[in-house]
Amino acid sequence: MWLTYVAPMIQNGEKIVELQQAEIEKKTEKWKMAVILYAVGDTPSIGAIERFIASQWNFVAKPKVYYHNDGFFVVKFRSVEESNEVLYSGPCTINSKSVITKVWTPDFDFKEEGMDSVSRIGSGLGNPIYVNECTTKVKRISYARILVEMDITRPLPTKIIVKDLNGQFEQAITYDWKPVYCSTYLQLGHICQAKPPQQ
């Protein structure tokens, strides 16, 4: 999915990405029927969680299960009523280990943003170009992966400040690939082992 550039704010010489209230509310509405599920001990696979749901919560329609890299699952039901039924159905175990369920809240430490928000965050780094399918179709919820055109003559940022309804937070930035740039000879891909030319 193609992205658009949205100019970030500059405050005290620092770029700040401001998320839009309408976009946040839209995403909150989308996820309010979700339940956070944590299995104590070794983290089971998504398949094991889906089998657990089919056998233990067979009174609701099959939900969508997402794994988060922090070791928990987000289970998205079709309605708030279904998620409430599951939450009030009592304690459960999977492979003789306790399963903890909790209602998802907007301030839960899980940042799945809409494409407008992804464009805004990418714009704080450079010119956002494209977002991958896993991010677009919300197949993964641990991170968003986007292609951003950036000025490599400057140091690549490792974080960006994001402002939302709850205040500001720092979003870590990681790179799949960093180009090699020689600031001595101003060349891409050059690894400089020579001393700079004397003038």
N, C-alpha and C positions, 0 to 999 in steps of 0.2 A: 504494500500500500504506500502510495506516495505521500509525503509530508509537505507542509508549508512552513515558511519562516515566519516566526512571530517574535518581534524584537523584545529582548529582556529589558528590565529596568536596571538602571545603574544607580547604586546608592552607596555613598562613601567610597567611590572608586571600585566597587564590587558588583558583578553581575548578579541579579536576583531574578529568578523565574517566578512569575506570579500565575498561579492556577486560577481558572475561572470558576465562580461559585456554581453556575449552571452545570458545568461539566462534572464537578464534584458531586452535586446532588443527583445527577443522572447515574453516575457510577454507584453511589450509595444506594439508590433505588434498585439497581441491578443486583447488588450483593446482599441486600437485607434479608433474603431468604436462605442465606448460607449458614453453615455450622462449621466451627473449627473442631477437628477431630485429632486427638493425639493418643497414640498407643504407647503405653509405658514400656520401656525396654527397647529392644531392637525394632527399628522402623520396618513395618511390613510393606510389601509392594502394593501398587495401586490395584492390581488384580486381587490380592488378598483382601483389601479393604472393600472392593466391589462385591466379592463373595460374602464377606461379613454383612454388608448392607442387605444383600439379597436374602440372607437367612434370618437376620435379626430384625431388620426394619422392613419386612415384606408387606407392611400395611401402607406403604407410600410408593409412588411411582419412582422408577429408577432415576436417581440423581446423577449429576456430573461430578466426578471426583478429580481434584487437582492436588498435586503434591507440591509442597513448598520445600525449598532446599534447607530450611531450618528444622526439618524433621516432623512437620505436621501436615495434615491434609485439610483442604477446604472442600466441603461437600455442599454443592449448590442444588437445592431442591426447587421444585416448580412453584411453590407458594410458601408464604410465611406460616400458614396453617400446618403444612407438612413438616417444616423444620421444627415448629413447636411440638408437634406430636412426637418427633424423635427425641427432642430435648427432655420431654416429660415422661418418656417411656421407661425410665429407670436406668440403673447402672448396667453396663455390658462389659464383656471381656472378649478378647481375640487371642487365641492360642494361650489361654489361661493367664493373660495379662490384662490389666485394667485399661479401659478405653475412657478417655476424658473427652467430654463434648462441651462446647461453649458456643454461645450465640456470637455471630460475627458482629462487630461494631465498626463504625467508620474510623475510629482512632486505633483500631487493631493494627499492629505493626506489619502491615502487608500493603504494599503500595502498587496496586494495579490501577493504572491511570488510563483514561481514554486517549484517543488519538490526538485530540486537541492538546491535551496536557503533555503527551509525548513530543508533539511538535514544539511546544513551548520550552520543554527541557532541552531538546536538541538544539533549539535556537540559541540557548544560553551558551552553547559550545561552539556553534558555527552555523552552517547552512544545512538543516536536516533534509535528507534526500528520500530515504526509504526506510520502512520498518519491515522486519521479517514476518513470515506467516504465523509463527508461534506467538508473537506479540499481537498481531492483528486479530487472530482467532482465539486469543486467550487460552492457548494450549499449555502454557507455562505461566506461573504466577510469581515466581521468585524474582524476575527481572524483566526489563524490556530491552530488546536488542534493536538498535537503529543505526543506519548509515548516515554519517554526518561529514560534510565537507568542512575541513578545518585548516587554519593557517599553521603549517608545521614549522614555520620560522620562529614561533613562540613556544614556550613550554606547554605541553598538554596538561590541562587541569585534571586533578584526581578527585575533585568534588565540585558540587555546584549548590548554591543556596536556593531553596525552593520555598515559596510562601504560599500557604493555603489558609483555609478558614481557622485552623487551630494555631496559626503562627508560622514561624519559619523552622526549617530543618535542613540539615546538610545531606545531600544525596551523593553517595559514592559513585565515581565513574571508573569503569574498567575498560580496557581496550583489548580486542581480539588480536590486533596487530598495530604496531607503532612503526612508522617509517623511519629510516635512518636519514638524518639530515646533518650535513657538515656546515657549521656556521662559519668556519674559516674560509672555505671556498664557495660557500653558498650553493651547494649541490646536493640533490636528493640521491641517496644511496651511496654516497662517498663516505668512507671511514678514513678520517684524516689522521695520519701518523706523522706528517711533516709539520714543522713549526710554521706559523703564519708568515707570509712574505713580509720582509722589512720594507718600510716606506721611507 
